């Protein structure tokens, strides 16, 4: 038996056992006092007296022995005892490609896949979860690390790009020692045929095995769903979905609709191997869940989730000396915005903290330093600010407000979107002609969405306190002195709608309802709760489970909506087993088997015994 923390255990011994012994040695002895014997008349048989005398000869104070044993057990547990177990396992590096598609939730397919993955572990293991984007769950871990990952790997519901997952595994086997094991139902996949990736890997001398799992049936599935753009007077929307019957017989499907505490049931007759439309005309604000019955072995596509965010009106303060600038006109016409327009001089009086966002448009001369300081304080307390580029900006004392330090003015440049943003959704910045702009350098901590050819941030932002400040280097100067033509494009109003939604709102209905496999990007790490209850912090959230994700500012529903993934009939790929070098070599490994938990359990039992003994003596 070996110990991992022997020094710590020695210190614990001297600090606990020795003081206990000293306390009992210094404990005063009881005095004999003469009292009337009639107070303690007892009936004790001769046999009981004999047994008691025998026990007292062996144990003078049982409480001392119990406490001593407790301390010894705890000290041994602190020492972390363990035994070394020598085992032989297959050598080499094994890449486990685990299918994370929705069809793996049919029956016990995913459970079987985990078990099969455990049977293929070797001395060094990597695990790739094949979703629509391959996810590396473990890189070069031993068998214990691999089993821990397999035990905690989440059940996902995307499509699986097995081709890219195999190529990723091939790139990880740079030393040529090892192989790839693909565990899948091969019912459906995204991208290229995995057989092509298998042949490419084998051409590089890498053994690739296909291990197939099966089981379960899928009778009914919601294969598509959408919300209409129109909204009625109550704020409700119309939802339509397609329900497919994969069975060879017709079915009368029961459809449960859950909204808050209300539950309604509808019936829909669906022919054999056919699809039917189902519509709801009054989807209200909040979360609605749709469940299709009868149940089958793949319930992930029998559910649909809908999130309708509450419609809000945002108060926006627009500061500019040009009331009829294109951006001012657009903001005034946005249905979700209550805009207030002021000149730079007028903006000295109002309390900017009363507004959800502040937009600084074109102003005569430079921006007042007092205004910049007020806006920086406003952002620090959670406010959202947009500052537009203009001639007087390099001469302005912007202090800690802007995410860019200005250098000079320059003419003509091409611009490139270097980071995806909701503001530029469906807008190609390459179509914007830039004739004039301000050169500069992004400050530390700022993030650029669009860059000029010389690396100058054209659209960027940074966090000031708990708020945000966006620099818009594409001003809406009109006429012969225009810096660009963005304000003349039909996408310009959409840009401002997206900007206000990004700064103030939830992003609309579309951003609250997604399909599995969609990746949401954020400016910084956010705290998200997944449908299965896991809490993660990330700035790139892959929506790989069906249900409702809880984000800091909104809820997002995620649905499968994939007829091919719901079809479990398979693709015809047969399982193969490669017999390469990985199956022939074995290595001898040493595994530490700890048993300190046994000592802790014994100590707990003795503590309970001590309490019972003290209580029986009437001292508790």
N, C-alpha and C positions, 0 to 999 in steps of 0.2 A: 504493500500500500504506500502511495506517495502523497505528499501534501504540497499544495500550491502556495499557501500563505502561512508557512511555519513560524516565521518571525512574529507576525501579528498574533498568532495563537499563543506564543510564549508570553508576549506582553499581556494578553488577556488573562493568562493563568496567574501571573504575579499581581494583577490588579483586581482579581476577583476571588480566586480560591484561597490565596494566602490571607487576605482580610477576613474571609468567612471563618477560617480556622482560628484566627486570633480572637474574633468576636466570641466564639464558643468557648475558648480557653479562659477568657476573662469574664465569662458569664458567672454571676454570683451563684453559689450553691444554696439550695433551699434549706431553711432552718426548721428544726423539729419544734413544734408547738403543741402543748398538751391541751386538748379540747375534749368536750364530752363525746364519748363514742356513740351515744344514741343518735347523734345528728347524721351519721353516715352508716346506718345499718344496711348491709347488703347481703344478698343471698348469692354466694359464690360457691360453686361445687369444688370438690377437691381436685377434680380433673382440670378445671379451668385454672386453678391456682398453679398447678404444675406446668401447664402450657405457658402461662404468663411468666413464671420464673425462668423458664428455658429461654423465652424470647428476650427477656431483659438482660440475660447473661450475654446474648449475642449483640443486641442493639440497645445501647443505653438511651440514645435520642434518635428516633427514626427521622425526625424532621431535619436533623443535620445531614443524615445520609442522603435524603431525598434532594435537598438543596445542593449538596456536593455533586450528586450525579447530574443534576440539571446543568450546573456550571461546566462540568466536564464535557457533556454532550454539546453544549453551545460552543465551547472552545474548540472542540474537534470539528464542528461545522464551520467555524471561522477559518480553521486551517485548510478547508476545502480539500478533503481527501478524495483521491481518485485511483482507479486502477487502469493500467494500460492494456488495451485489447488489440492484439495483433491480427490483422485480417488481410486477405489478398483480394484485390479488385482489379478490374481491367484497367490498363494504362491508357495513355493518350488523352487527347482533348476531344470531348464529344460536344457537339452543338445540338441542343434539343430545340427543334422548331415546333412550337405548340400552337395549333390552330385556335384562334380566339374569336372565330366567327359566331354569328347567332345560331347557326344550325347545330353547333356543338352543344347547345343547351337542350337538344331533343333527348328525352330519356336520360340515361346516365353516361352519355358520350364523353362529356368533359371529365367526369370522375374516372372513367376508364383511361382517358388520355393521361391524367395525372399519374395513375398507377403504372401505366406503361412507361412513362417518362422516368419514374423511379427505378424501373428495371433496367434501363439503358444507361444509368449513371456510371461514370468512370472516375479515374483519379482527378481529372480536371474537367469542369463542365461549364458551359455557357447556355443560357436559356433565352430564346427569342419568342416573344408572343406575337404571332402573325395576325395583326389586325390590318386595316386598310393601309396603315403605315406601320412597319415592323417596330416593335418595342423591345429593346434589350433589357431583360429583367435581371440577368446575372451574367457577369463576365469572369471567366476563369476561376470559378469557385470549387471548393472540394465537395465531397458528397454531402457533408452535413449542411453546408451553405446552400447547396442545390435543393436538398429536401426542405429546408426552411422556406425557400422561395416558392417551391411547388405547393407547399401547404398554405401559403398566404396569397397565391396568385388569384386575382379577381376574375369572375366570370364576365366576359364582355360580349357585345352583340353588334359588332361591325361586320363588314365583309373581310375576307382574309386575302392578302396579297402574298401568297406562298412563294411566288417567283422572286420577289424582292427579299423576302426573308431568307431564302436559300442563298441568294447572292451575298447578302450580308454575312451569313455564316461562313461562306467560302472565303470572304475577305478576312475573316478573323483567324482562319487556319493558315497563317503565314509560314509556319514551320513544316507543314506537310504531314504532321503527326496527328491523326484523329479522323473524325468523320462526322457526318450530319445525319440526324434522325428526325424525320418529319412525321409528326403524329397528327392526323387529321381525318375527318370523315370524307374529304374530297368531294363533297356534295356540290360545292360552288366555290369560285375564287374570283378575285379581282385581278386585272392585269393579264400578263402573259401566262401561258400554260406552265405549271410547275415542272413538267417533264423536260421542258427546254432548259430550265435552270439546273435540273439534275444532270443532264448531259454535259452542260458547260462545266459543272463542278467535277464530274468524273473525268473530263478531259484534262483537268489540272491534277489528277491523281487523288481526288478526294472521294471517299466512299459516301454514298448517299442512300439511305434506307427510307422507304415509304411504309409507315405503319398505319393501318386503317382501323378506325373505330366506327361502330354503327349502333343502331338501336333507336327505338322510339318512332312515333308517327306524328305527322302534322296534318290535321284534318281541315282546319280553318285558319285563315290569316288575314290581317288587315294589311294589304299590300301597297296602299297609297292613301294620302289624306292631305287636304288643303283647306285653308280659310279664304273666304271671299274678301275682296278689298272693301266692300261696302259695309257701313255700320248703321244700325238703326237708331232711333231716338233714345233708346234705353242703354245704348253702348254695347249691345249684343252683336255677335257676328254669326255668319252661317258657316258651318263646317260640313264638308263632304268627304267621304272615304270610300274606298273600294274593298270589299270583302270577297275573298276567293275561297271556293270549296275545292280542296284537293282530293276529295273522296270520289269514288266511282258510283256514288248514289246521291240523290238529292237530299237536302237537309233543311229543316226549318230552324234557322239560327235564332237564338235569343241574345239580344244586345242590351246589356246593362249600361246605363249612363249615370255616373256619380258626379254630383256637383254640390260642394259643401256637405250638408247633412241630407240632401235630397237624393233619392234613387228612383229611377224610372226604367222600365223594361219595354223593349220593342221587339217585334218578330220580323224576320226577313227570310223568305223562301229563296234558296239558292240551288240551282240545278247541279247535276254531277259535272265536276271539272269546269265549272263556270264561275263567273264573277258578277257581283251585283253592287250597285251604288246604294249608299246609306247616307242620309243627310239630316243634320240638326240645324234648325233655323234660329235658335236662341242661346248660343254659347255666350254666357255672361263673363264678367270680369272675374279673374281668379283661375283656379285649376279645375279642369274637367277631365274625368277618366272614363274611357269607353272599354268595356270588356265583352268579348264575343264568346258565346257558349254554343255547343258543348265543349268542355275542356278537352285538351289533347296533351301529347307529350312535349309540346313546344309552345308554352304559353307566352313566350316573349313577344310573339307577333299577334297574340289575341288581345293585347292591350294597346290602347292609343291614349296619349296624354296631350292636352291642349292647355296652353297658358295664354290668357288675355290680360295684358297689363292695364292698369287703370289709366285712363287718358288724363293728362295734366296740361295745364297752361303755365308756361314758364315766363317769368318777368325778366326782361332783358333791357339793360340800359345801353343805348347806342350813343357814343360820344363822337361828334364830328362837326366840323364847320361847314360841311357840305351835306345838306339835308336830303338832296335828291341823288346821292351817289347810288350806283347799282346795288351795293350790299345793303344800304339803308332801305331801298325799295323792296328788296327780297325779304328782309327780316320783318318789315311791316306787314307783308302779305302772308307770312307763315301762320297757318291756323292754330298752331300750338304755342304761339308766342304773343305775349302782351308787351309791346315795345314802347319804351320811353326815349325820346330823342332830345339831346342837349348838346350845346356847343361846349368847347373846352372851358370857356369862362363860366358858363352856367353850372358845369359839373363840380365846381368848388363847394356848392352849398349842400346838395342832397347827401343822404347817408347811403353809400353804395352797398352797404351790407343788407339793405332791404331787397336787393335784386338777386336772382338766381345766376345771372351771368352779366358781364360787362364787355362790350365790344368797342374798341377804340379804332375808329375809322380815320379818314384823312382830316388833318388839322392844319391850320395855317401856322407856319413857323415850327418851332420845336415843341415837344411835349413838356409841360410844366413839371418840374421836379416834385412839387407838392402832390400833383396828381399821380405821378409814378409811385411815390411813397404810399399814398392812400390805397392804390390798387395792389401794391405788394402786401400791405397789411390785410387787405380784403382777401387776397389769395391765401395768406397764412392761416386765416380763420375758416378756410374751406371754400372760398369763392372761386369762380371760374372766369378767366379773363382771356380775351383775344386782342392782340395788338397788331395792327396792319402796318406794313412797311411804308415809308414815305420819306420825302427829301429831308425833312428836319429831324429825322430820328437819330442819325449819327451825332447830331449836335445836342441831343437831349441827354439830360442826366437821369437815365432810367434806373440807376442803382441796382438793386437786387431783383428787379421786375422781370427782365427779359432773359431768355435762355441763350442769347447770342451776343457776342461782342463785335461791334461794327468796325470795319476797316476803311472802306471807300465805296464809291459807286462804280459800276461796270456796265458794259453793254453786251447784249445778246449772249445767250447760253442755252444749252439743252438741259433739261431737268429730268431726273430719274426718281421713281418711287423706290426707296430702299427698304421701307418697312410698311407692311400692310396696315391700313387703318380704315375704320368704318366711314370716315369722312370722304375718302376717295373711292368708295365702293362703286364699281361700274363706271369709273372715270379714268380715262387714259391720260396721264399727265404729259405723255410724249406729244400729245396733240396741242398742248398749250405753247404758244409762241412767246418767248421772253425776249423783249427788246432792251430792257433796262432792269437792274436789280442792285441790291446792296450786298457787297461782299462782307464776309465776317467769319468768325470762328465760334463753334458751339462751345458753351461753357461746360465745365465738368458737371456731370449729372443730367445733362440735357439729352433728349432723344430726338433724332431727326427722322421725319417721314419722307421728305423729298429733298434731294441735294442737287446743286448745280454741278457743272462739269469740274469746277475748281474745288469742289468739296464744301462750298458754302451751304449751310442749311437754308432752304427756301421755306419749308414748313417744318416747324419743330415745336417741342414743348418741354417743360420741366415742371417738377413739383415744387411749390413754394408753401411750406407748411403742409396743411392738409388739402390745399387747393391746387389748381393747375393754371399755368399761363401758356397760351399758344401764340407763337410768332407766325404770322402769315406774311410771307415775303412776296406775295402776288397781289399788290394793291389794285383797287378798281378805279384808277385814274382814267378818265375818258378823253376822247378827242385826239388832237395831234400829239399830245404829250403822254399818251397812254404807255404804260410800262409793259403791258401784255394784253392778250385778247381773251383772257379767261372769262371776264365778265360778259362777253358777247356770246359765249357758248350756251347751249340749252341745258348743260349739266350744272350751270352755276347755281340756280336755286336749289338743286338737289344737294350740292355741296354744303350750303348753309343749313339746310334742313338736317343733314347728317351731323354737322358741326354742333348744332344746338342739342340734338339728341345725345351726341357723344358726351357733351359737357354736363348736361342737366338731367337727362332722362334715361329710360331703360333701353332706348334704341328701337322702340316700336314692336309690333306683333311679330314681324319676321325674325327679329333677333331673339325672340323668346320661344321660338318653335323651330327645332332643328332635327336633322336626321343623324343617326349614329355615324361616326367617322368624321364629323365636322370638328375642326380645331379652332378654338376661340383664343385669340391673342389679346394680351392686356399690356398696358404700359409698364406695370410693375407686378410683383407677385401678389396674388389675391388669395383669400381663403374660400375654398369651395367645398360643399358637401355633396357627395355623389349619391345616386339613388340607393345604393346599398349601405349608406351610412358612413362611409369613409370620409375623413376630413383631410384635404390636401392643400398645400400652398404651391402655387405655380403661376407663371405668366403665359403659359401655353397649355390650355386645357383641352385635351382630347375627349370628346363626348363619345365614349365607347360603351355606355350602358343605357338601356331604355328606362324611362322614368323622368323624374323632375330633379334637376340640379339646383342647389341653393347657392346663389352668388351674393356678394355683399349688397348689391343694389337691385337685384331682380331674381325671378325664377325662370328657368329655361327647361322646357319640355323636350324630350328626345325620344324619337320613335324609329323603328327599323324601316318600315315602308320599302321593302325589297322583295319582290315576287320570286326572284331567282334564289335568294337566300332562304326563303321559306319553303322552297321545293326540296324535299329530302330524297328525291329519287336517285341522286348521285350522278357522277360524271363518267364512270367507267374506268377510272384509274385503279389499278390493282396494287396491292401491297407488295413490296420487295424488301428483301433483306440482303444487305451487302456483307460480304465476308472478307473484309480487308484486314489491315494490320491492327486495327483497333480491337478486333475480336480475339487476336492471338496473344497479345502481350498482357502480362499481369504485373502489378507492382505490389509490394508489401507495405502496408500502411499501419500506423499506430493511432488508435483512437482512444481518447481519454474518456473513461466512464466514471462520472461523478456520482457520489451517493450521499452528499451532504444533506439532501432533502430528507433522507431516512432519519438522520440524526436529529433534525429539527422536529420531525413528527414525534420521535421518542421523547424529546425534551418537552414538547407540548403536553404529551400524556402525563409526564411526571409533574408538570406544573398543575394540571388538573388534580392529580393525586395529592399534591401538597395542600391545595386549597381544601379538598375534602377532609384531609387529616386534621388541618387546623380547625375546620368547622366542627368536626367530631369531638375535639377537645374543648369546644365552647369558647374558643378565642376569636371567632369570626362571626 
